Amino acid sequence: MTVLADRTKLIKPSVTLAIAAKAGKLRAEGVDVVNFSAGEPDFDTPEHIKAAAHDALRKGQTKYTDVKGIEPLRAAIAQKYLAEYGLSYRKEDVLVSCGAKHSLYNLLQAVVNPGDEVLIPAPYWVSYADMALLAGGVPKLILTDESTGFRIKPEQLQAGLTAKTKVFFLNSPCNPTGATYSKDELLAIGQVLEKHQCLIFADDIYEKIIYDGFEVHNLIALCPNLRERTIIINGVSKTYAMTGWRIGYCLGASDIIAAAGKIQSQSTSNPTSIAQWAALEAVRGPQDAVAMMVSEFQKRRNVIVERLNTIPGISCLKPEGAFYVFPNISGLIGKSTNGKQLSSPCDVADFLLEEAKVAGVPGEDFGSQQHIRFSYATSLEDIEKGCGRIREAVAKLT
């Protein structure tokens, strides 16, 4: 008798979690592992945000809230987009969820029918494709590489869009590559999308983590005709070092937001009340800590890119945003260690963990057979140590 639902067969086991489990086991055994796999800032949540959570506890704000989230937070999110991008939303157009990942899941469940195509630029964040499959959709990839800075070209988008395309994903800055679209690039993409009727999911979770004076632009602000078809997804996890607080949100057309809220009402109900009050302080309170974290990330990015590019067999672009690098390790594929040939990014990640005691995330989970993701959300000391270990390990390959 078959016990499990067929949908469980659609999604693949996470290579990321397998590497993380192995790294965790080594650390539990007392091994010094340099962790380049973390998808979260290593900074603590700013004190004024934690104080807001304490205040919420003292005031007894510990009960159920509106499924969509507390009104002050939804209003503050709407105000943020008015102040920063000139976009006017009502609080009814905002849904607060248990992280941006939850926002994306709710949205896909709300809009995707069986057989609908979900168009995803690759490399992509690991959950996009699997969440599309769970909604009955068909993930369709647009492949990019270093030649375009991991950014899709308008002609690629045009070729990928079909009558079956229900959703197009836009993630800028991008996880895992850090690639960020310029104003002109976004305008060109928007002009293609204006000719089609698909929905656009703009995943802006890394919008504040950008470097070298690069300016992030909003697709709707540049292409107002796309407003009714574009849903913005964001959250407080990355910008404010609040990954464990689990607060994300989406905003857009009221009918889509209401449908996503209906999905949420039958799964989690509201996000944690205390975390919502903390998120309110994050969104509307002082932003000094954000600038400090971004400044430190930029220093770390510069160091890790420089160090990786000195290692034979590895080449690494300098990303414009987020806190990841996505080095090309194809020069290591085919080499051997102890009689075992490295035939994939997963093999390379395994080798680096076992030999160098450095944890990274293999490219397979992101749609690449030539790359590995390293996070520089760790100290400069660990970056120097980790890159040195990688150099020593790679030198042993034959």
C-alpha distance (Angstrom), angle and dihedral (degrees) to the residues before:
residue distance angle dihedral
M1 . . .
T2 3.80 . .
V3 3.78 108.9 .
L4 3.81 102.6 174.9
A5 3.79 124.8 72.2
D6 3.79 116.8 -108.4
R7 3.81 90.4 -118.8
T8 3.80 89.9 70.1
K9 3.80 88.1 65.1
L10 3.81 92.0 55.9
I11 3.77 96.1 67.0
K12 3.78 125.5 66.2
P13 3.80 127.5 -130.4
S14 3.77 111.4 -100.2
V15 3.79 115.6 -101.6
T16 3.80 85.4 -165.0
L17 3.78 92.6 61.3
A18 3.80 92.1 46.6
I19 3.81 90.8 55.4
A20 3.81 91.0 43.7
A21 3.80 90.8 51.4
K22 3.78 91.8 50.9
A23 3.81 91.6 47.6
G24 3.80 90.1 48.1
K25 3.80 91.2 52.1
L26 3.81 91.0 51.8
R27 3.80 91.9 49.4
A28 3.81 90.4 48.6
E29 3.79 87.3 55.5
G30 3.79 89.7 55.1
V31 3.81 97.2 -101.5
D32 3.83 115.6 148.7
V33 3.82 102.3 -122.7
V34 3.81 120.3 -178.6
N35 3.78 104.9 -140.3
F36 3.81 113.8 -142.7
S37 3.80 91.7 154.0
A38 3.81 101.2 78.0
G39 3.80 116.0 118.2
E40 3.78 94.0 -161.8
P41 3.81 138.9 73.3
D42 3.79 114.1 -93.6
F43 3.81 90.6 -142.4
D44 3.79 122.0 101.3
T45 3.79 120.3 -110.0
P46 3.84 107.4 -88.8
E47 3.78 114.4 -93.1
H48 3.80 97.1 -119.7
I49 3.82 89.3 57.3
K50 3.79 92.6 50.0
A51 3.81 88.5 47.8
A52 3.82 89.5 56.1
A53 3.81 89.2 55.1
H54 3.81 90.7 50.1
D55 3.80 89.3 49.5
A56 3.81 90.8 51.1
L57 3.81 89.6 52.9
R58 3.79 92.4 49.7
K59 3.80 90.6 50.2
G60 3.79 92.0 50.8
Q61 3.80 94.6 -115.3
T62 3.78 89.2 154.9
K63 3.79 103.0 112.7
Y64 3.78 133.9 97.3
T65 3.79 114.6 -67.4
D66 3.78 132.5 -159.9
V67 3.81 107.7 -61.5
K68 3.82 88.8 -118.9
G69 3.81 91.8 53.6
I70 3.79 135.1 -96.4
E71 3.80 113.6 -43.4
P72 3.83 96.4 -124.3
L73 3.81 91.0 56.3
R74 3.79 93.7 47.3
A75 3.80 90.0 47.9
A76 3.82 91.2 49.0
I77 3.81 91.3 50.9
A78 3.81 90.3 50.8
Q79 3.81 89.5 48.4
K80 3.82 91.2 50.8
Y81 3.79 91.5 58.3
L82 3.79 92.2 45.6
A83 3.81 92.2 50.8
E84 3.80 97.0 42.1
Y85 3.81 103.5 34.7
G86 3.79 106.5 12.8
L87 3.82 91.0 -114.8
S88 3.78 117.2 145.0
Y89 3.82 117.2 -145.5
R90 3.79 131.7 162.6
K91 3.77 120.9 -132.2
E92 3.82 85.8 -111.1
D93 3.80 87.6 64.9
V94 3.83 91.7 61.3
L95 3.81 128.6 82.2
V96 3.81 119.7 -170.4
S97 3.81 114.2 -154.5
C98 3.81 141.9 173.8
G99 3.80 93.7 -78.9
A100 3.81 131.3 -35.9
K101 3.80 87.9 -82.3
H102 3.79 88.8 62.3
S103 3.81 89.5 47.7
L104 3.79 90.4 55.4
Y105 3.79 92.8 46.6
N106 3.81 92.3 50.8
L107 3.80 91.5 48.5
L108 3.79 95.3 49.6
Q109 3.80 91.0 47.8
A110 3.79 89.0 49.9
V111 3.82 99.5 50.5
V112 3.83 111.2 21.7
N113 3.81 121.0 91.0
P114 3.82 124.8 -168.9
G115 3.80 109.7 -73.7
D116 3.81 95.9 18.6
E117 3.79 112.7 137.0
V118 3.79 119.7 -124.7
L119 3.80 110.0 -158.6
I120 3.81 113.5 -147.0
P121 3.83 128.1 -179.5
A122 3.80 109.0 -135.2
P123 2.98 138.1 -105.4
Y124 3.79 84.6 53.1
W125 3.78 140.5 171.8
V126 3.77 107.9 -80.4
S127 3.81 99.2 -114.7
Y128 3.82 101.8 50.5
A129 3.80 96.5 83.7
D130 3.80 97.0 40.8
M131 3.80 93.0 47.7
A132 3.81 88.8 51.0
L133 3.82 89.6 52.1
L134 3.80 92.0 49.5
A135 3.80 88.3 54.7
G136 3.81 90.7 52.6
G137 3.77 93.7 -104.1
V138 3.79 130.5 135.3
P139 3.83 113.6 -122.4
K140 3.80 112.0 -139.5
L141 3.80 118.9 -171.8
I142 3.80 131.7 -145.2
L143 3.79 104.7 -157.2
T144 3.80 121.8 -139.7
D145 3.80 134.3 174.8
E146 3.78 142.8 176.3
S147 3.82 92.9 -66.4
T148 3.83 89.8 73.0
G149 3.79 96.5 30.5
F150 3.82 87.2 -105.0
R151 3.83 89.6 -65.5
I152 3.79 123.7 126.7
K153 3.79 120.0 -120.2
P154 3.82 121.9 -131.0
E155 3.81 91.1 -113.8
Q156 3.80 90.3 55.2
L157 3.79 90.7 51.6
Q158 3.79 91.1 47.7
A159 3.79 90.8 51.8
G160 3.81 92.6 47.8
L161 3.80 97.8 50.2
T162 3.81 116.2 91.2
A163 3.78 137.9 164.7
K164 3.83 86.4 -91.7
T165 3.82 95.2 56.4
K166 3.79 108.1 115.5
V167 3.81 100.9 165.2
F168 3.79 135.3 22.5
F169 3.82 117.3 -163.1
L170 3.79 120.6 -143.2
N171 3.82 116.5 -176.1
S172 3.82 113.8 178.9
P173 3.01 119.2 -168.8
C174 3.76 86.8 29.6
N175 3.76 134.1 -139.3
P176 3.07 115.5 -120.3
T177 3.82 102.4 16.1
G178 3.80 104.1 36.1
A179 3.82 88.0 -134.0
T180 3.81 112.8 157.3
Y181 3.80 127.3 -168.2
S182 3.80 120.9 -125.2
K183 3.79 122.9 -135.1
D184 3.81 92.7 -99.0
E185 3.81 92.5 46.9
L186 3.80 91.8 51.0
L187 3.80 91.2 47.6
A188 3.81 90.4 52.9
I189 3.80 91.3 49.8
G190 3.79 90.7 46.4
Q191 3.79 91.6 52.9
V192 3.80 90.0 56.4
L193 3.80 92.5 46.8
E194 3.81 91.7 50.8
K195 3.81 88.3 66.8
H196 3.81 92.5 56.7
Q197 3.79 134.6 57.6
C198 3.80 102.8 -134.9
L199 3.78 124.4 123.5
I200 3.80 118.3 -107.9
F201 3.80 121.2 -141.4
A202 3.81 107.5 -160.6
D203 3.80 107.0 -163.0
D204 3.81 102.8 -161.2
I205 3.80 99.0 166.3
Y206 3.85 92.4 128.8
E207 3.82 96.3 41.6
K208 3.82 94.5 123.3
I209 3.80 96.8 44.3
I210 3.81 101.1 83.0
Y211 3.80 133.7 129.5
D212 3.80 147.0 -147.2
G213 3.80 93.0 25.9
F214 3.81 91.9 -62.1
E215 3.82 109.8 162.1
V216 3.78 121.8 -137.0
H217 3.80 115.1 -143.2
N218 3.78 131.1 -161.4
L219 3.80 117.2 -123.8
I220 3.81 94.0 -143.5
A221 3.79 92.8 49.8
L222 3.81 88.7 53.4
C223 3.82 96.1 40.3
P224 3.85 108.8 29.3
N225 3.81 91.0 177.3
L226 3.80 88.0 71.2
R227 3.80 94.8 56.6
E228 3.80 98.4 101.0
R229 3.80 91.7 48.8
T230 3.80 99.1 43.4
I231 3.79 124.6 86.7
I232 3.80 116.9 -167.8
I233 3.80 116.6 -145.0
N234 3.79 120.4 -165.2
G235 3.79 142.1 137.0
V236 3.77 146.7 178.7
S237 3.82 99.0 -102.3
K238 3.80 101.6 94.5
T239 3.80 102.7 26.0
Y240 3.79 95.9 49.7
A241 3.83 101.4 27.6
M242 3.81 90.1 -111.2
T243 3.80 102.1 132.3
G244 3.81 94.6 135.7
W245 3.81 93.8 48.6
R246 3.83 88.8 70.8
I247 3.79 102.4 -146.5
G248 3.78 120.7 147.1
Y249 3.76 132.5 149.0
C250 3.77 146.2 -166.0
L251 3.78 131.4 -154.5
G252 3.76 133.4 -170.2
A253 3.79 143.6 90.7
S254 3.80 109.1 15.0
D255 3.82 95.7 -130.1
I256 3.80 92.5 55.0
I257 3.80 92.5 43.8
A258 3.82 90.1 49.5
A259 3.81 91.2 50.7
A260 3.80 91.8 49.3
G261 3.80 88.2 48.7
K262 3.80 89.8 53.2
I263 3.82 89.2 54.5
Q264 3.79 89.9 49.1
S265 3.80 92.0 48.7
Q266 3.80 89.7 62.6
S267 3.80 95.9 46.3
T268 3.79 118.4 33.1
S269 3.80 102.7 -7.6
N270 3.81 107.1 -153.1
P271 3.81 125.4 -2.8
T272 3.81 116.5 -107.9
S273 3.79 109.0 -59.5
I274 3.81 95.8 -140.1
A275 3.80 92.4 50.0
Q276 3.81 89.6 51.6
W277 3.80 92.0 56.9
A278 3.80 89.3 48.4
A279 3.82 89.8 50.1
L280 3.80 89.7 51.7
E281 3.79 89.4 58.3
A282 3.82 90.1 46.3
V283 3.80 93.3 53.7
R284 3.80 99.4 42.4
G285 3.82 101.8 25.6
P286 3.84 132.4 81.3
Q287 3.80 114.7 -44.1
D288 3.83 98.7 -161.0
A289 3.80 93.4 108.7
V290 3.80 91.1 57.4
A291 3.80 92.2 57.6
M292 3.81 90.3 47.9
M293 3.80 93.0 52.1
V294 3.81 93.4 46.3
S295 3.81 91.2 49.7
E296 3.80 90.3 53.2
F297 3.81 92.5 45.5
Q298 3.80 89.8 53.9
K299 3.81 91.6 54.7
R300 3.80 89.9 49.6
R301 3.81 92.8 47.0
N302 3.79 91.3 53.3
V303 3.79 92.1 51.3
I304 3.81 98.0 45.7
V305 3.81 93.3 46.7
E306 3.80 91.8 49.2
R307 3.81 93.4 47.0
L308 3.81 95.9 45.6
N309 3.80 92.2 50.2
T310 3.80 90.4 59.5
I311 3.82 92.6 58.6
P312 3.83 114.5 94.9
G313 3.81 112.3 -117.0
I314 3.82 94.2 22.3
S315 3.80 128.5 92.2
C316 3.78 125.2 177.9
L317 3.81 134.1 -168.3
K318 3.81 118.5 -142.7
P319 3.84 106.7 -115.1
E320 3.80 124.0 -139.2
G321 3.80 95.3 -142.3
A322 3.83 151.6 -1.6
F323 3.83 117.3 51.0
Y324 3.79 102.7 -87.3
V325 3.77 137.7 93.5
F326 3.78 121.2 -155.7
P327 3.81 105.5 -156.7
N328 3.77 121.0 -168.2
I329 3.81 107.7 -119.6
S330 3.81 97.1 176.2
G331 3.81 87.5 117.2
L332 3.80 88.0 68.2
I333 3.81 95.6 48.5
G334 3.79 109.7 103.6
K335 3.80 94.6 25.8
S336 3.78 119.9 117.0
T337 3.77 139.4 -132.0
N338 3.79 122.5 -168.4
G339 3.78 89.8 -15.5
K340 3.80 93.8 -51.4
Q341 3.79 118.5 115.4
L342 3.79 120.3 -137.9
S343 3.80 104.4 -129.3
S344 3.81 103.4 164.3
P345 3.81 143.9 20.4
C346 3.81 87.1 -98.9
D347 3.81 89.4 58.3
V348 3.81 90.0 48.9
A349 3.81 91.7 49.5
D350 3.80 90.1 49.2
F351 3.80 90.9 48.8
L352 3.82 93.1 49.5
L353 3.79 91.3 48.8
E354 3.79 94.6 48.0
E355 3.79 99.2 37.8
A356 3.83 104.0 28.4
K357 3.80 98.8 24.6
V358 3.82 88.8 -129.0
A359 3.82 120.0 135.3
G360 3.80 118.9 -146.2
V361 3.80 133.5 156.5
P362 3.83 116.9 -108.8
G363 3.78 117.9 -124.8
E364 3.80 96.8 -120.3
D365 3.81 91.7 84.4
F366 3.80 89.0 54.9
G367 3.80 96.7 46.4
S368 3.81 99.3 -97.3
Q369 3.79 133.0 115.8
Q370 3.82 93.4 -171.0
H371 3.78 107.3 49.5
I372 3.77 146.1 62.7
R373 3.80 127.0 -156.3
F374 3.78 121.2 -127.3
S375 3.78 121.9 -175.5
Y376 3.78 118.3 -146.5
A377 3.81 91.8 -162.6
T378 3.78 87.3 118.2
S379 3.78 136.8 80.4
L380 3.80 124.9 -64.7
E381 3.80 86.6 -121.1
D382 3.80 91.2 58.3
I383 3.82 91.5 44.6
E384 3.80 91.0 54.3
K385 3.80 91.8 44.5
G386 3.80 94.2 45.7
C387 3.79 95.3 48.1
G388 3.80 90.0 47.8
R389 3.78 90.5 52.6
I390 3.81 91.6 48.3
R391 3.81 90.4 51.7
E392 3.80 91.3 51.3
A393 3.81 93.1 46.8
V394 3.81 94.1 47.6
A395 3.80 90.6 51.1
K396 3.82 88.4 62.8
L397 3.82 93.7 58.2
T398 3.79 118.0 104.1
